[in-house]
Amino acid sequence: MCSHYQIPARERLKFMPGITALPPEVLQDMWPRKSGVFARRPLGWKPTPGDMGVRPVELVVGRWGLVSAKTTDLSIALKLSTFNARSETARTKHTFAHAWRMGQHCIIPAEAFYEPDWRTGKAVATRFTRADGGVMGVAGLWDVFTGSDGQEIVSYTMLTINADDHPLLNQYHQPGKEKRMIVVLPEASYDAWLDAPPEKSLDFMLAISPELLRAMPVLGT
């Protein structure tokens, strides 16, 4: 599970080909229910058969914590912890099923994400970055809720997988509890993930190699 991450600085938000415009300024230090940034295909865009050029990508500001388009009680939906979605069950959970069935894939740019290290018996915040200093692209889902008054809430969630056997991330979170990790996509998979149909979504739910990450304890915690 990831409940804290850092958005890249504005000049680093063009993290994949196809992004031409940057969104308004947003917070860099991200926590659930705050407004962050995600990348998706522009609404209504369709690929041209045989077109192998750069495909368009738009950066969208949305709430970190998915609010399903099918929500019937907004007051309850806004209180739920929907900032992470278990990839194993997202297609069957009411909060995520619509976005999953519609193939509403997105990529969340992250400079770093944070997890607690409990090996000393006390939670020590640890900052994870790409070992090469690049921007991470996290697999996610997006959705739009429209209220009866026309109010729209654009939102997104990060997809997670089991990390019990991951050589690095299985050392984090509380002892005795299942270890989870976000899905950090290989750059070569970015376009394929954005364009993948729902039935292919699970093919992308793969663990990042531990050597591609750098873990640093946050001093003073």
N, C-alpha and C positions, 0 to 999 in steps of 0.2 A: 504494500500500500504506500502511496506517496501523497502526503498532505502538505507538502511545502516544496516549491521549486522556484527557480529564478528565470525570468524572461531575459533573453539577450538584449544588449544595448541596441538602440534604434538602428544604428548603422550596420548591425549584424543580423537584422531580421530578414534580409533577403538571402535566406539560407538555402534556397533551391532555385533552379532555373524556372522562369515563368512568372516570378513575382515582379511586378512593375511598380506598384504603389505601396506605400507604407501607411499603416493606420495612425490615428491620433495617438498621442503619448499615453502610455498605460504604466501602471506600477510594474517595477521589475521584480520585487519580492512578492511572490504569489502564495496566497493561502486560499482555502476553499471559500466559495461564494463571492470572491473578488472578480473583477473584470480583467480577463487576460486576452491572449491572442492565439488564434489557430489558423491554419492554412487549409483551404479546400478548393475544389474546382468552382468557378463562377456558376451561379444558378442558371440553369437552362443551357449550359455549354454542352455540346456534343462533339465527340471526336470525328474527324473526317477520315473515311476509310483510306488507308494507305498513307496517312499523314504521319511522318516520323519526326516532325519538327518539335520545337519546345512548346509544351502545352501550358495554357494559362493557369495561374494559381492566384487566388486572392487571399489576403490576410484579413481576418474578420475579428472584431472585438466581441467577446461574449463572456457570459458568466461561467466560472469554473465550478461545475456542479450541474449535471444535466437535468433539465426540466423537459419531460417528454411532451411532444405535441399532443399526446393523448391524455394528458393530465386532466382530471376532473375536479380536483381540489388543490388549487394553487397554494393556499396557505400551508397545507401539509407538504406539498412537493418542495417548497422552498426550505423546509427544515430538514429534509433528508440528506444523508451523506452520499451524494451521487458524484463526487469528484473523481472516483475510481470505479471502473466496471470490471468485474471478473469475466474474462473472455470465455470461460467455460460455461457460464450461465447467462451472459448478457442477452442472448437471443430469446430467452424465455422469461426474463424479468420485465415486469410492466414498465419500470422506469427507463429501461434501455432497449426494449424489444422493437419499438417503432424505428428508432435510429438504425438498429442492426438490420432489420428487415429491408429498410430502404437503401441500405448500403451507403449511409451518410458518413463516410470516412473522412477523417481530417488528420492533420499532422500538427502537433503542438511543439513549437520551437522552445528549447530549454537550454540555458547556459549551464545550469546545474540542477540537481535534485538532492533532497536531503532525506536521510534515514537514521534512526536511532541505533547506536551500537550498545548492546546490553552486556557485553562480555565481562565487564568489570563489576556487574551487578547494579550499575547506575546508567541511565540513558545518556549517551554522549552523542550529540548531533554530529553527523558526518556528511560532508559535502562531496557529491559525486559529479565528476566532469568527464568529458571525453579526454582520453590520454593525449590526443593530438591537438587539443585546444579548440576543436571545432564545435559547432552548434549541434546539439542533439535534436533529432526529430522523433517525437513520441507518438505512437499510434493512438488515435482517439476516435470518438464518435461525436457528432454534433446534432442538434435538433433546434426547432423553433416552436415555442408555445405561443398561441394567439388567443387572448382572452375575449370574452364577449364584448368588451368595450374597445376591441381593436389593439389592445396593448400586446406588444411582442416581446418575448424574452428569448434571445439567442443564447445558447449555452453549449457546453462541451464537457467531455469526460475523458480521462486517460484509461486505456485498457491495461489490465494486469494479467500476469500468469504466475503459476506456482514457481517458487525459487528454492524449494527444499534441497535440491541437488545442485544449485548453482555454486561454483567454487568460491565466489566472493560474496554475493548478496544473501547467501544462506546464513551468514554470520550476524545478520542484523535483525532487528525486531526482538520482541520478548521471547525468552526461552519457553519452550513448550507450545508455542503458537505457530500456526502455519506461516511460512515465509512467503512473501509476495514481492513481485517486482514489476515495474512498468515495462512496456514493450518499446525499446529504443530501436527504431528501424535502421537498417543499412541505407546509406544514401542511394544506392542503386535500386532500392525498392520503393522510393518515394512515389514515383508516378504510378507504379503498379498498384500500390496500396490505395491511392486516391481513386483509381479507376476500377478496382476490383469489385465484382458482384458480391452480394451477401454470402452466397454459398462458398466463396473462396476466402472469406475473411479469416478463418482459423489458420489458413496456410501461412499467414504472416505473424502468427503469435509465437515468436521464437525469442529465445534468450540471447542477449548481447554477450559476446565473448568477454570474460573478465579482464583480459589484457587490454581491451579497448577502453576501460574505465580507470579513472584515478580517484581514490578515496582519501579524503583529508579530514581529520577531526576538526571541529570548529572550536577554536580556543575560547576559553571563558565560559563554557557551558557546563 
